[in-house]
Amino acid sequence: MAFDEDLSARIRMSLLSLEREWEERKMFGGLCFMVKGHMTVGVTGGSVAGGGAGELMVRCGQVRAAGALDNPHARLCDFTGRIMKSILLVKPGGFNTDVQLANWLALALDFIDTEPPKKKKEAAKRRSGVVKPIR
């Protein structure tokens, strides 16, 4: 699973500077950053033809996403062939600078901060390794 490692590192540094806790998960063919258990931003795979640069995925809710579509680098996410109205995909030109990236991250975090934290799923109870003989 290939994704833009440079963009991933920039996101990590931004989250560190904001003193936010996060987890990373490989999903959607890329890497997603989870805050409070919610997918917040992600990095898609970069093609060789595109210079290896991936796109930034920003989960910001329908209202914020609609407002951000004025940016020429942003479009609604359509990974599955179905438009996801609450997630944006941003082309590399839209997050070239640290300020641009910080703005997208702030948009996502503002939305995620309105969501209740997800409860962690309990691990499935393991069965005992003892096998009863069949009689």
N, C-alpha and C positions, 0 to 999 in steps of 0.2 A: 504494500500500500504506500504509494508515493504521495508526498505532500510537500509544500514549500517550507523547508526547515528554517530559512531566514525569517520568514513571517512568523512562524511559530515562536522563535526566540524573541522577536520583538514584542509579541503578545505577552509572553512570560514576563519580560522586563516591565511592561506596562502594568500588569497585574501586581507584580512585586512592589512597584513604586506607589500603587494605590493601596497597598497593604491588604489585598483581597485574598481570600483562600479560594483555591480552585482545584479541580481534578481534571485530568486529561483522559479522553477516550477516543479510540480510533472508531470512527463511524462515517457514513456517507462517502466512503472512499478517501477520507482525509483525517484530520485531527480536530476534535472538538474540545473546547474548554468549558467545563461545567462549574457554575457558581451556584451555591446553595442547592445543588443537585439538579439544576436546570441547564440545558444546553444554552450557552450564552453567545459565544463566537466560535467560528471554526475556520479551518484552513483547508482548501481543496487542493487536489493534486495539480501540479504544474506540468504542462506539456513541454517537450523539448522545442517544439515549433514556437511556443510562446515565450521562449527564453527561460523556461523552468519556473516561471512565476505562477503561483496559484492565485485563486481568488479568496477574498475574505467573505465569510458567511456571518451575517449579523442578525441575531434574533432580537427583534425590538417591538413586536406587537404590530397589529394592523394599522393603528393610527399613526404611530411613529414611522412605520415603513412607508405608508402613503405620503407622508410629509417629506421623507428623504428621497423620494423618486425624482425630485428636481435635480439632484446631482447626476450629471451625465454618465458617471461611472457605475451607478447603482441600478439594479433591476430586481424584480421579485424573483425569488428562488423557484426553480422549476425542475429540480432533480428528477422527480418521479414522473415527469410528463404532466403533472398536476401542479398548478401554481399554488405556492404557499404564501399567503398574503401577509404573514407576520415575520417572514425571514427574507433578508436581502442578500444578494450576491454583489460584491463590489469588485470591479476590475482593478488590477494593480495601480493604474494611474490615480485611483481614488484614495490610496493609502501610502503614497510614496514617502511622505514626511511623517515624523513622529507625531506632529500635531494632528494631521489628518487621521492617523490610526487612533490616537487618543479620543478624537471626536466620535468615531464609530464605536469604540469600546464604551465610551460614556453613554451613548445612545442605548446600547445593549444593556449595560448595567443599570441604567435608570429604569428600564422595563423590568429586568429580573428582580430588582429591589421591591417592585410592587407585588411580586408573586410570593406566596407562602413557601417556606423551605420544604423540599420534598422529604418525606420520611424514608429512611433507609430501609430497604427490604431485609427482613431477617433471612439469614442463611437457612437453607433447607436442613431440617434435622437429619443427622446422619443415623443410619441404622447401625445397630451393634454388629460387630464382626462375628458374633457367636451364631453358629448355625445349629438349629435343633435337628437331631436325627429324625428321619421319617420312619415310622414303624408301621 
